[in-house]
Amino acid sequence: MVFHDTNLLRLTNAKSMFPDRENYELQNFTLKELRLLNYGAWFNVKYPARAKDAYSHLTIMTLEQVLEFVEPVETGVGLALELKSSYLYEGIEKEITDLLADKEIFEIENKTPYILFFSFSPASLKRLSELRPDSPRILLTKRNFVSPRRWRGWLEITEEVADGIAPKGHVSFPWYIGTAHKRGLFVFPYVINRSWQLKIFSWFSADGYITDRAEMLANFFDRVQEFGENIEEFGDNILEDEAENTEENRGQDFNNKKNNN
């Protein structure tokens, strides 16, 4: 299943569809039951400025459906797959790698990978390194703050199971990124949802970004090569507070641009 939470209550109408259930953990539902749920109406309620009628009719997708939709080999579009709470689903790593093999999605030397794995679990990444060693793996970390000693410990773990590390943005300072680079690891900060963050972390030599705002990231990479090493090139407003740029305002800006186009 492609789903963010381990529990269904926050993002679906599971409680109204199955009012007699005592446990709404995803693994306690069958695929047939999961397909009955609504997965997008909550977004329209929470962010009315960005609402779309289509969101109210979304159903859950399996990884197999996503692979058929994207067709990585045919389109060249890669997939970043995060294994969430993998300890709940014994054998999930083999199921995923077997599915990729069945779809004949294999990495090709000296070409951009089709699959990138993320996980907070070193054990899960270790299993993936054995089952599908050619696909890059990234260890996600949770702390908002970390000491240099703790950071070195994370890097040592990462070296054993992954090719890169994904710290929270608060941790992605240049001295941390530089230490990872010296070990041959790449760094993907998360969750980077503001343009000034992209600019700052680009200057700090981040290798990529995990974001909820794909359109912002795509626009940034179209012009990232324009930035030099001088921070002045980022403009006077680089550190301005973007508090006014709420989800609702961003949605309004998006709609205005679409209408203007």
GICORNOR-V143487 format. One record per residue. N is the residue number from 1. RES is the residue in three letters. OMEGA is omega in degrees with one decimal (none if undefined). BURIAL is 1 if it has 9 or more other ideal C-beta (glycine too) atoms within 8 Angstrom, else 0. Layout:
N|RES|OMEGA|BURIAL, N|RES|OMEGA|BURIAL
//
This chain:
1|MET|174.5|1, 2|VAL|-174.6|0, 3|PHE|-173.7|0, 4|HIS|-172.3|0, 5|ASP|170.9|0, 6|THR|-179.9|0, 7|ASN|-173.8|0, 8|LEU|-168.7|1, 9|LEU|-173.9|0, 10|ARG|-169.1|0, 11|LEU|179.3|1, 12|THR|176.1|1, 13|ASN|-175.7|0, 14|ALA|-176.3|1, 15|LYS|179.0|1, 16|SER|179.0|0, 17|MET|-178.6|1, 18|PHE|-173.7|0, 19|PRO|-176.8|0, 20|ASP|-179.8|0, 21|ARG|176.4|1, 22|GLU|-175.9|0, 23|ASN|-176.4|0, 24|TYR|173.6|1, 25|GLU|-173.3|0, 26|LEU|-174.3|1, 27|GLN|179.1|0, 28|ASN|-179.7|0, 29|PHE|176.2|0, 30|THR|177.7|0, 31|LEU|179.1|0, 32|LYS|178.8|0, 33|GLU|-179.4|1, 34|LEU|-179.2|1, 35|ARG|178.7|0, 36|LEU|-172.4|0, 37|LEU|175.6|1, 38|ASN|-173.3|1, 39|TYR|-175.3|1, 40|GLY|-175.9|1, 41|ALA|-179.4|1, 42|TRP|-177.2|1, 43|PHE|179.5|1, 44|ASN|178.7|1, 45|VAL|-175.2|0, 46|LYS|-177.8|0, 47|TYR|-175.0|1, 48|PRO|-179.6|0, 49|ALA|-179.1|1, 50|ARG|-175.5|1, 51|ALA|173.9|1, 52|LYS|-178.9|0, 53|ASP|-177.9|0, 54|ALA|-179.0|0, 55|TYR|-178.2|1, 56|SER|-177.3|1, 57|HIS|-178.8|0, 58|LEU|174.5|0, 59|THR|-177.1|0, 60|ILE|177.8|1, 61|MET|171.3|1, 62|THR|177.2|1, 63|LEU|178.8|1, 64|GLU|177.6|0, 65|GLN|179.4|0, 66|VAL|179.0|1, 67|LEU|178.4|1, 68|GLU|179.7|0, 69|PHE|-176.2|0, 70|VAL|-177.4|1, 71|GLU|-175.0|1, 72|PRO|-177.4|1, 73|VAL|-177.9|0, 74|GLU|-173.4|0, 75|THR|-174.8|0, 76|GLY|179.6|0, 77|VAL|-178.5|0, 78|GLY|178.9|1, 79|LEU|172.2|1, 80|ALA|-175.3|0, 81|LEU|176.0|1, 82|GLU|174.3|0, 83|LEU|-174.8|1, 84|LYS|177.8|0, 85|SER|-174.7|0, 86|SER|178.3|1, 87|TYR|178.6|0, 88|LEU|-171.6|0, 89|TYR|-176.9|0, 90|GLU|178.2|0, 91|GLY|-176.3|0, 92|ILE|-179.9|1, 93|GLU|179.9|1, 94|LYS|177.8|1, 95|GLU|-178.6|0, 96|ILE|-177.8|1, 97|THR|175.2|1, 98|ASP|178.7|0, 99|LEU|178.3|1, 100|LEU|177.9|1, 101|ALA|178.5|1, 102|ASP|178.9|0, 103|LYS|-179.9|0, 104|GLU|176.4|0, 105|ILE|-178.6|1, 106|PHE|176.7|0, 107|GLU|179.2|1, 108|ILE|-176.5|0, 109|GLU|178.5|0, 110|ASN|174.2|0, 111|LYS|179.6|0, 112|THR|-178.6|0, 113|PRO|174.6|1, 114|TYR|-173.7|1, 115|ILE|174.8|1, 116|LEU|-177.6|1, 117|PHE|173.1|1, 118|PHE|171.5|1, 119|SER|170.1|1, 120|PHE|-173.8|0, 121|SER|174.3|1, 122|PRO|-179.6|1, 123|ALA|179.3|0, 124|SER|178.8|1, 125|LEU|176.7|1, 126|LYS|178.5|1, 127|ARG|178.5|1, 128|LEU|179.3|1, 129|SER|179.1|1, 130|GLU|-176.4|0, 131|LEU|-176.9|1, 132|ARG|-171.6|1, 133|PRO|-175.5|0, 134|ASP|178.9|0, 135|SER|-178.9|1, 136|PRO|-178.7|1, 137|ARG|-178.6|1, 138|ILE|176.5|1, 139|LEU|175.2|1, 140|LEU|177.5|1, 141|THR|-170.0|1, 142|LYS|-169.5|0, 143|ARG|173.4|1, 144|ASN|178.2|0, 145|PHE|-179.6|0, 146|VAL|177.5|1, 147|SER|176.1|0, 148|PRO|179.5|0, 149|ARG|178.5|0, 150|ARG|179.0|1, 151|TRP|177.3|1, 152|ARG|177.2|1, 153|GLY|177.3|0, 154|TRP|-178.7|1, 155|LEU|177.7|1, 156|GLU|176.2|0, 157|ILE|-179.0|1, 158|THR|-180.0|1, 159|GLU|-177.2|1, 160|GLU|-169.8|0, 161|VAL|-170.5|1, 162|ALA|179.2|1, 163|ASP|-178.3|0, 164|GLY|-178.0|1, 165|ILE|-179.0|1, 166|ALA|178.4|1, 167|PRO|170.2|1, 168|LYS|-176.8|1, 169|GLY|-179.2|1, 170|HIS|-174.6|0, 171|VAL|-168.5|1, 172|SER|176.6|1, 173|PHE|-173.0|0, 174|PRO|-179.2|0, 175|TRP|174.7|0, 176|TYR|178.7|1, 177|ILE|179.9|1, 178|GLY|178.4|1, 179|THR|177.5|1, 180|ALA|-179.6|1, 181|HIS|179.1|1, 182|LYS|177.9|0, 183|ARG|179.3|1, 184|GLY|-179.6|0, 185|LEU|174.1|1, 186|PHE|-171.6|1, 187|VAL|176.9|1, 188|PHE|177.4|1, 189|PRO|175.5|1, 190|TYR|-20.6|1, 191|VAL|-171.5|0, 192|ILE|-172.9|1, 193|ASN|-179.9|0, 194|ARG|-173.7|0, 195|SER|-179.1|0, 196|TRP|177.5|1, 197|GLN|178.1|1, 198|LEU|-177.7|1, 199|LYS|-179.6|1, 200|ILE|-175.7|1, 201|PHE|171.4|1, 202|SER|177.5|1, 203|TRP|177.7|1, 204|PHE|177.1|1, 205|SER|170.5|1, 206|ALA|-176.3|1, 207|ASP|-179.3|0, 208|GLY|-173.9|0, 209|TYR|171.6|1, 210|ILE|-171.4|1, 211|THR|170.5|1, 212|ASP|-173.6|0, 213|ARG|-175.6|0, 214|ALA|-178.0|0, 215|GLU|177.6|0, 216|MET|-179.5|1, 217|LEU|178.8|1, 218|ALA|178.5|0, 219|ASN|-179.3|0, 220|PHE|-177.6|1, 221|PHE|175.4|0, 222|ASP|-177.0|0, 223|ARG|-177.2|0, 224|VAL|-178.2|0, 225|GLN|-179.3|0, 226|GLU|-176.5|0, 227|PHE|176.2|1, 228|GLY|-178.2|0, 229|GLU|-178.0|0, 230|ASN|-177.5|0, 231|ILE|-179.5|0, 232|GLU|-179.7|0, 233|GLU|-179.3|0, 234|PHE|179.0|1, 235|GLY|-176.2|0, 236|ASP|-173.7|0, 237|ASN|-173.3|0, 238|ILE|-177.4|1, 239|LEU|178.3|0, 240|GLU|177.6|0, 241|ASP|179.7|0, 242|GLU|-177.4|0, 243|ALA|-179.6|0, 244|GLU|-178.1|0, 245|ASN|-179.3|0, 246|THR|177.4|0, 247|GLU|-177.3|1, 248|GLU|179.6|1, 249|ASN|178.2|1, 250|ARG|178.1|1, 251|GLY|179.0|1, 252|GLN|177.6|1, 253|ASP|-179.6|0, 254|PHE|179.7|1, 255|ASN|179.1|1, 256|ASN|179.9|0, 257|LYS|-179.3|0, 258|LYS|-179.9|0, 259|ASN|178.8|0, 260|ASN|179.9|0, 261|ASN|none|0
//
